Structure formats: C-alpha cells, structure tokens
C-alpha cells in the first residue's frame, strides 16, 4: 500500500501492507493518536485507496478517484464533523446511516470519515454501532480519535484500531524540509526538535504569524516564572487571562509549557540544548524553584489538560483546572 505521504509509523505501514496483500482493507478502522500525529493524513490515504481505480498499488495518486480524494471533492467520501461547540450528534449519525444505504456515485465504496470520535455521545455511538454491524458491504468507516478508550467497547470491537505514533526528530526534520523548502534549515530543525514527534505541532509553529508566536512564548515564560517564584497571584492572573483563549491556542500554550518544564527537569543533568536565552533562564529558575517530583506532577497535569482540549471543554473550565492544579504545588 502506498503510504509514503505518512511520515514515520513503520510498524503501522507494515501492518496495512500485510493486510491489503492478504484480504484488502477492513470496512471499519479507528485511527487513534494525539492531535497532530497524522490521523487526517492516514484517513485521506485510506479513503483514496478505497476509491482508487488506478490498479496496482493503492492509492495510485493519479486516477480521478485519487485526485478527487486528495482535493476533498470526491462524492463518495464524506467527512463528518461536530456542529458548533457540540460533538457529533445522534441526528448526524442517523443522517449518515440514511446516506450509507444510497449506493456510491462513482466508486466501488463509500467512505465516511468521522472526526473527533471521542466527542460522540453514547446515543450517537450506539446509532453508529448499528451501522457498523449491519451496514451495506460497500460502506467503509474511519473513526478519528485522540483517545480510543473514549469510544464504547462495543464500537471498538467492530473496528480495527490503527494507533499512530510520534516520529523521530530526523523524520520530522525530513518532513518539514519537504513541506517548507524555503524556510531556513535551522528554523526547521528547531521546530522538529520542539514538536515532540507530533508533526502537526511543528507545522502549526511554522505557520503561526510572528506576533501570535511571540505572545504564546511570552505567556509560557511568564507562567513558568510564576511557578518558579511560587507567585500564586501572578499565576491566577495569567490563568484568568486564558479563559477566552480557544482550545487550539490553549493546546499550543500547553505544548510550550510542557517543553519548558521538561527542560527544567533535564537542566541539572547538563544534557540540554536551548538557543533561546529567556527559555534557558526560565527553565533554570524552575529547576531551582521546584523539586523534580513536583515538576513531573506539573507535566502530568498539563498533559491531562492537553488531552482535554480534544474534547468540547470550555476555555474557562480548562483555565480554572490549570490554576487549581498548579497552585496546589506552590
């Protein structure tokens, strides 16, 4: 199977190669992994493979089906997203079910890509379960989720799980050089180092405008400095200011803060490479002001909050959770 567009994930690629060689693709997959890890890329490749008419290795990338899939205009590929601030509703799944019983327009299969599957409520998941069990043979379903455990066991049991993994720094750098050929090599290598193997984070970092990137950096530094100094008032003021941030911006801030705290953990051991002097100073202050065990607890808290950003949780709730959790260690 042609999965060159998906960086890294060699074991998963071997799994799909063996599967397609033996029996072809399944009718239902769960694509699981943190936001930015490549679920949308893999979903696009699998959808293209299911509608490909080029013959030989799929997706061929050249036939009309592959071209339409790549441009997201294929009539037999449907992307299903939540409506507004709510997750995917049972009404959407019922509409999907009705559509599934209409035969494909031009391809041999119809493909439904359900985004943010972890945000489907139990009623929506049960409605989808009936389709997974009794749907037409030509229908295929790709459920994208940050956390496969958030799906009902009955839904998981009807699907094959494809777990995507972070890539290496070298793989990230190679991907970014192809994606941003005009950007300085040093900038690309820095993004590859800082993204923790999640290519979506690196792309977001490189695509942000300078003003937004600097505001994010300064907020992360101020948060780290407040923690290092044990300044509960400043910490509270910073968290209040985060209440109106959207989940994407909060995720980016949490990414940055986790990296800063990890730098503080490795700094005493001397294995550290950070060109930004302000980040170096803040990480050093954190290393001096907070015990390693507390830094690990802080990182665990931020990681839970980062996962929560994948659900439909309001910024105010996340900011309050952040303030309460970090204040407990001051």
Rosetta blueprint (number, residue, H / E / L):
1 X L
2 X L
3 X L
4 X L
5 X L
6 X L
7 X L
8 X L
9 X L
10 X H
11 X H
12 X H
13 X H
14 X H
15 X H
16 X H
17 X H
18 X H
19 X H
20 X H
21 X H
22 X H
23 X L
24 X L
25 X L
26 X L
27 X L
28 X E
29 X E
30 X E
31 X E
32 X E
33 X L
34 X L
35 X L
36 X L
37 X L
38 X L
39 X H
40 X H
41 X H
42 X H
43 X H
44 X H
45 X H
46 X H
47 X H
48 X H
49 X H
50 X H
51 X H
52 X L
53 X L
54 X L
55 X L
56 X L
57 X L
58 X L
59 X L
60 X L
61 X L
62 X L
63 X L
64 X H
65 X H
66 X H
67 X H
68 X H
69 X H
70 X H
71 X L
72 X L
73 X L
74 X L
75 X L
76 X L
77 X E
78 X E
79 X E
80 X E
81 X L
82 X L
83 X L
84 X L
85 X L
86 X L
87 X L
88 X L
89 X L
90 X H
91 X H
92 X H
93 X H
94 X H
95 X H
96 X H
97 X H
98 X H
99 X H
100 X H
101 X L
102 X L
103 X L
104 X L
105 X L
106 X L
107 X L
108 X L
109 X L
110 X E
111 X E
112 X E
113 X E
114 X E
115 X L
116 X L
117 X H
118 X H
119 X H
120 X L
121 X L
122 X H
123 X H
124 X H
125 X H
126 X H
127 X H
128 X H
129 X H
130 X H
131 X H
132 X H
133 X H
134 X H
135 X L
136 X L
137 X L
138 X L
139 X E
140 X E
141 X E
142 X E
143 X E
144 X E
145 X E
146 X L
147 X L
148 X H
149 X H
150 X H
151 X L
152 X L
153 X H
154 X H
155 X H
156 X H
157 X H
158 X L
159 X L
160 X E
161 X E
162 X E
163 X E
164 X L
165 X L
166 X L
167 X L
168 X L
169 X H
170 X H
171 X H
172 X H
173 X H
174 X H
175 X H
176 X H
177 X H
178 X H
179 X H
180 X L
181 X L
182 X L
183 X L
184 X L
185 X H
186 X H
187 X H
188 X H
189 X H
190 X H
191 X H
192 X H
193 X H
194 X H
195 X L
196 X L
197 X L
198 X L
199 X H
200 X H
201 X H
202 X H
203 X H
204 X H
205 X H
206 X H
207 X H
208 X L
209 X L
210 X H
211 X H
212 X H
213 X H
214 X H
215 X H
216 X H
217 X H
218 X H
219 X H
220 X H
221 X H
222 X H
223 X H
224 X H
225 X H
226 X H
227 X H
228 X H
229 X H
230 X L
231 X L
232 X H
233 X H
234 X H
235 X H
236 X H
237 X H
238 X H
239 X H
240 X H
241 X H
242 X L
243 X L
244 X L
245 X L
246 X L
247 X H
248 X H
249 X H
250 X H
251 X H
252 X H
253 X H
254 X H
255 X H
256 X H
257 X H
258 X H
259 X H
260 X H
261 X H
262 X H
263 X H
264 X H
265 X H
266 X H
267 X H
268 X L
269 X L
270 X L
271 X L
272 X L
273 X L
274 X L
275 X L
276 X L
277 X H
278 X H
279 X H
280 X H
281 X H
282 X H
283 X H
284 X H
285 X H
286 X H
287 X H
288 X H
289 X H
290 X L
291 X L
292 X H
293 X H
294 X H
295 X H
296 X H
297 X H
298 X H
299 X H
300 X H
301 X H
302 X H
303 X H
304 X H
305 X H
306 X H
307 X H
308 X H
309 X L
310 X L
311 X L
312 X L
313 X L
314 X L
315 X H
316 X H
317 X H
318 X H
319 X H
320 X H
321 X H
322 X H
323 X H
324 X H
325 X H
326 X H
327 X H
328 X L
329 X L
330 X L
